[in-house]
């Protein structure tokens, strides 16, 4: 039986994962139990729990414990992983949607108007390289609300890839397609929606896909700064508790959620792709 490319890749991924987990497990030294210790080791505190990198078996146990009841709420500093991720996704999607409302129309304007491009390009080039987290102190001072400040940081980091890719995609639409629309006496609005938007859609979705990845990266760091709730706060809180098992588990959850967000936009990107 001949395996397909996807089947071969899946088998290789599973093998690499298994080898990596076994190597990780073997690299962690086993901790002595009280029965295995000498009396001197017991008297000097050898039986006390020592902080160290946990083996994958402990991380899997923590994952089972957390994912079996992900939405429990036992107080401000003790919420389930599902609630923490839910807060983070809400902030990301809110800031991301606001960025899209600004970036997509403005990107269309820049892409269709050389004058607008030359006028706005200096502002874009100055603001784009600024780290999103550099805006956090100013946002906290002006907005005076940690939730809204985190959303603003997501907004400011999401807007640039969408704006630039939209402008690039619109400006790159073949001129003969636009000329055909003019020949058929289509209005500017109808031309934008029936000719320019479908042609530029793959590039626009690419920018949106880049933005969602950046937004998910930034929200973790932002929540570490502002605290309260969210997966970033969860990681920082567990680090303060010296619970490295929970830290590693939460890092893996951040990666899984980021992969799912990227996969959703990847599917959307394939849906709007077309062959000339």
N, C-alpha and C positions, 0 to 999 in steps of 0.2 A: 504494500500500500504506500503510495506516494503522498507525503505530507505537503500541505500548502505552506506558503510563506508565513502566513499568520500562525499556523499551528506550530511550525518550527520556532518562531519567535516566542510563542507562549511557553513552549517546553524549555527553551533556553532561559527565559525569565524565571521560571519556577526553579530550575536547577541552580541558577545564580543566587536566588533568594535563599534556598535551602543551604547552600554552601556558606553564604554570608552569615546566616543565623547560627549554624553549627560552629563556625569559627568564632563568632561573638560569644557564644555560650562557653566554648572551651577556653577562651581568653580570660574569663572572669574567674579568679581563684575562689574556691569554695570556702565558706566561713565555718570555722570550727563550732560545733555545738558545745554546750556546757559539759556534757559527759566526756568529750574528747579533750578538754582543757586540763592542764595541771592546776594544782591548788594555787600556785603562785600567779598564774594567768587570771584566775578568778578573782583573787584578792586585788590585783592591779587593774581591774576593770576590763579584762579581756573579753568578758561576756557582753559588754555594752555594744549596742548597735553602731556600726561604723558606716560613715557615708562613703559611697563608692558607686561606680557605674554598675547598674543592675544587669543581670543576664536577661536575654529575651524571654525566658520562661516567666520571670517576674513581670515584665512589661505586658505579656499576653494575659497574665492573671489580672493585672490592673485594667487592661482593656475589657476583659469580660466583666469585671466588677462595675466599671463605669458605664459600659454600653448596655448592661442589663437593666439599668435604671437611669437613663440619661437626663431625665427632666425633673429630678428631685430638687427641692428647694428647702434647705435647712437653715437659712439665714443669709445675711449679706456676703459672708466669706465662704459659704459652703453651698454651691449650686452645682447641679449636674452638668456634664460636658455638653449635652444637647442645648441647655439654656445658654451656656457661655458662647457656643458657636452661633446660636440663634441671634444673640445680641450683635455679634461681630458681622454676621451676614446682613442684618438689618442696616447697620451703619454703612457697610460697603455699598449695598444696593441703593441706599438713599443718596449718598454722595455721588455715586456713579450715575444715577439717573439725572441728577441736577447737572452734572458735567456734560452728559449727552445732550440735554436741552440747550446748552450754550454752545458746545463744540460743533455739533452737526450743522446747525444753520450758519454759524460763523465760518465753518470750514467750507461750506458751499459758496458763501460770499467771497471768501479769499480765492477759492479755486476758479471762480468765474470772472473775477475782476482783478486784472493786474494792478490797478491803482490801489485797491484794498489790500492786496498782498504787500505792495511796497510800503504802504502806510502802517500796517500792523506788524510786519515782520520784525522790526527792531524790538517791539514790546515782547513778542513771543520769544525771541532769542535771549532777552534779558531774564524773563521770568521762568522759562522752561528749565534751565539748569539748577534752579534753587531746590534744595532738598525739601520735600514736603514737611518733614519734621521741623525744619527751621521756621515754618509758619505757626507751629503750635503755641509758643509763648505769646505771640501777637494775637492769635485767635482766642486764647484763654483770657487775655487782658480785655479785648474788645467785646467778645461774645459773653464772657463770664459764665460759661456753661460747658462742662467737660464733654457732654454728649454731642452738642452742636459743634464744638470745636473739633472733635474727632471726625464728624461728618464733613466739616469744611476741609480738613486735611485730605480726606479721600477725594473730595471735589477737585481740589487744586492739583493732586497728583494724577487724576484720571483724565483731565481735560486735554493735556498736551498731545498724547498719542492719537486720540480721536480727532482733534483739531487738525493736526499735521497730515494724518493719513486721509482725512476727508478732503482737505484742500488738494493734496497730491492726486487723489483718485479723480476728483472732479476736473482738475486741470489736465489730466492725462486722457480724458475721453477723446476719441478720434474726432477730428474736426469735420470729416465728411458725414458722420452720423448726425452731428448738430446741423450741418448744412441741409441734409435731407429733411430734417424736422422743419427748418425754415422754409424749404421748398413747399412743404405741405401746409405752410402758414399756421404752424402750431404756436400758441402763445408761450411766453417765457416760463410760466408756471407749469404748463403741460409738458413742455420740453424737459424741464428739470425732473419731473416725476416719471415720464415715460421713456426718456432717452438717457439722460445723464445719470440719474440715480441707479437704474439697473446696471449700467456699465461700470459705475464707480463702486457698486456695492461690495465686491470682494475686497477691495482696498480699504473701504470704510470698516468692514467687519474685522479686518486684520488689526486696525487701530483700536477697535473696541475690545478685541481679544487681548491685546497687549495691555490696555488700560485696566482690565479686570484683574490681570495677574499682578500688576503694580499695586492696585488698590488693596488686594488681599495681603500683599507683603507689608504695606504701610500700616494697615489697621492693627496688626500685631504689635508693632513698635509703638504706635500711638496709644494703644490701650495699656501698654506697660507704663507709659508716662502719666496718663490721666487716672488709671486705676478704676475701681468700681466693679465693672462686669466686662465680659468678653474673653475670648480665648487668649489674647495677649496678657490680660490681667491674671488669668488662670495660670499661665506659665510662670509669671513672675511671683505669684503668691505661693505656688508649689516650690519654687526655688528658695524662697524665704523660709519655707518649712523644711528645707533640705530633703524633699521627697523627689529624688531624681527619677524614680520609676514613673511618677505622674508627669514629670517634665518631659521625659522621652515619649510617653504615650501622647501627650498633648502636641508635641512636635510632629508626630506621625499623623495625628488628626488634622493638623494644619496642612500638611502635605496632601492628604486625601481630599479635603475640601477644595484646596487649590486645584487639584487635578480635575475634580468634577466640574468646577467653574470653567476651567479651560476647555474641557471636553464639550461642554454645552455650546460654547462659542465656536469650537472646532466644527461641530455638527451644523451650526448655523452658517459657517463659512462655506462648507461643502454644499449646503442647500442653495446658496446664492451664486455659486460658481457657474460659469457657462462657457461653452466652446464657441469661438468665433466661426 
